[in-house]
Each structure stands twice: as C-alpha cells, then as structure tokens.
Amino acid sequence: MDIWKWSVDDYVAAAETLFASMAHNGFLPEYAVPIDPDGELLGGAHRVACALALGIEDIPVVRKEQRAWAHPWGYEWFRANGMAQEDLKRLSRDFAALSQSE
C-alpha cells in the first residue's frame, strides 16, 4: 500500500481528489502515463480511469524501455498485505455490486 493510504476510504478519497483535479484542469502533460514498448501501462492506471470517466480522449504518454509486469491484485493479495477485515468485506461487496450491474 502507499505510505499515506491506510484504508479503502483513503484510496477512495485519493481517487475523488484526482477526479476533481482532472475535471477542473484536464489531463496535465507533466503527469503523462508511462507505457512500455508494447503500449502496456507501467503506471497511471487511476489517471487513465479518471480520463475515461471524464471523456478525456487525449492522454499524454511517455514510452519507457522496461516491460510491464502485473502483480495478481486479487482478494488474497490484499488480505496478505494487511488490508483490514472490514475493508476486505467492503471490497467484496463493491465488486459483487459492480459485477451484477454489467
């Protein structure tokens, strides 16, 4: 987890702040999304998600030499890395609600 994000609420607050900033300022070029030689994200997934939600079509990127590597970010990863039981329950409820709405 990020050093300043200790709970799901911290992550939600950070996402809301990012969304509000991008809604007001657009996608600032100095925060370009790093991608690998194949166009895979190396970071910036939350910025891309906010841009998509806001209908921002031009997302600045910076191509890097390194290749993408994805960690399995499933329930077990969050549990093993210390996510609180109540937050795990909330994560499961939110995922189930999202899955039903599709």
C-alpha positions as CSV (number, residue, x, y, z in Angstrom):
1,M,0.0,0.0,0.0
2,D,1.0,3.6,-0.5
3,I,2.5,5.0,2.7
4,W,-0.3,7.5,3.2
5,K,-3.2,5.2,2.2
6,W,-4.1,3.0,5.1
7,S,-7.7,2.1,4.3
8,V,-10.2,1.8,1.4
9,D,-11.5,5.2,2.4
10,D,-8.1,6.7,1.9
11,Y,-8.0,5.2,-1.6
12,V,-11.5,6.5,-2.4
13,A,-10.6,10.0,-1.1
14,A,-7.4,10.0,-3.3
15,A,-9.5,8.9,-6.3
16,E,-12.1,11.6,-5.7
17,T,-9.3,14.2,-5.4
18,L,-7.7,13.0,-8.6
19,F,-11.0,13.0,-10.4
20,A,-11.9,16.6,-9.2
21,S,-8.4,17.8,-10.3
22,M,-8.7,16.3,-13.7
23,A,-12.3,17.6,-14.1
24,H,-11.0,21.1,-13.4
25,N,-7.6,21.1,-15.0
26,G,-7.8,18.3,-17.6
27,F,-5.0,15.8,-18.1
28,L,-1.8,17.7,-17.4
29,P,1.1,16.7,-19.7
30,E,3.6,16.7,-16.8
31,Y,1.7,13.7,-15.4
32,A,2.0,11.6,-18.6
33,V,1.3,7.9,-18.3
34,P,4.3,5.7,-18.6
35,I,3.9,2.8,-21.1
36,D,6.2,0.0,-22.2
37,P,7.3,-0.6,-25.8
38,D,4.0,-2.5,-26.4
39,G,1.8,0.2,-25.1
40,E,1.1,-1.6,-21.8
41,L,0.7,0.6,-18.7
42,L,3.6,0.9,-16.3
43,G,1.7,3.2,-14.0
44,G,-1.0,5.8,-14.1
45,A,-4.0,3.4,-14.1
46,H,-6.0,5.7,-11.9
47,R,-5.3,8.7,-14.1
48,V,-6.4,6.7,-17.2
49,A,-9.6,5.6,-15.4
50,C,-10.4,9.2,-14.5
51,A,-9.7,10.4,-18.0
52,L,-12.0,7.8,-19.4
53,A,-14.8,8.6,-16.9
54,L,-14.4,12.3,-17.8
55,G,-14.4,11.7,-21.6
56,I,-10.8,12.9,-22.0
57,E,-9.6,11.4,-25.2
58,D,-6.0,12.8,-25.4
59,I,-4.0,11.1,-22.7
60,P,-0.3,12.1,-22.7
61,V,2.0,9.1,-22.5
62,V,5.8,8.6,-22.2
63,R,7.2,5.5,-23.7
64,K,9.8,3.6,-21.5
65,E,12.2,0.8,-22.3
66,Q,11.1,-1.5,-19.4
67,R,8.3,-4.1,-19.9
68,A,5.1,-4.2,-18.0
69,W,4.8,-6.6,-15.1
70,A,1.5,-7.2,-13.5
71,H,1.1,-8.5,-9.9
72,P,-2.0,-10.6,-9.1
73,W,-4.1,-7.9,-7.3
74,G,-6.8,-10.3,-6.1
75,Y,-8.5,-10.7,-2.7
76,E,-5.7,-12.8,-1.4
77,W,-3.1,-10.2,-2.2
78,F,-5.0,-7.6,-0.3
79,R,-5.5,-9.9,2.7
80,A,-1.9,-11.0,2.8
81,N,-0.7,-7.4,2.6
82,G,-2.7,-6.3,5.7
83,M,-6.0,-4.9,4.4
84,A,-8.4,-4.7,7.3
85,Q,-11.2,-7.3,7.5
86,E,-13.9,-4.6,7.2
87,D,-12.2,-3.2,4.1
88,L,-11.9,-6.7,2.6
89,K,-15.7,-7.1,3.1
90,R,-16.3,-3.7,1.5
91,L,-14.1,-4.7,-1.4
92,S,-16.0,-7.9,-1.9
93,R,-19.4,-6.2,-1.7
94,D,-18.4,-3.4,-4.1
95,F,-17.0,-6.0,-6.6
96,A,-20.2,-8.1,-6.4
97,A,-22.3,-5.0,-7.0
98,L,-20.2,-4.0,-10.0
99,S,-20.4,-7.5,-11.4
100,Q,-24.2,-7.5,-11.1
101,S,-24.6,-4.2,-12.9
102,E,-22.8,-5.4,-16.0
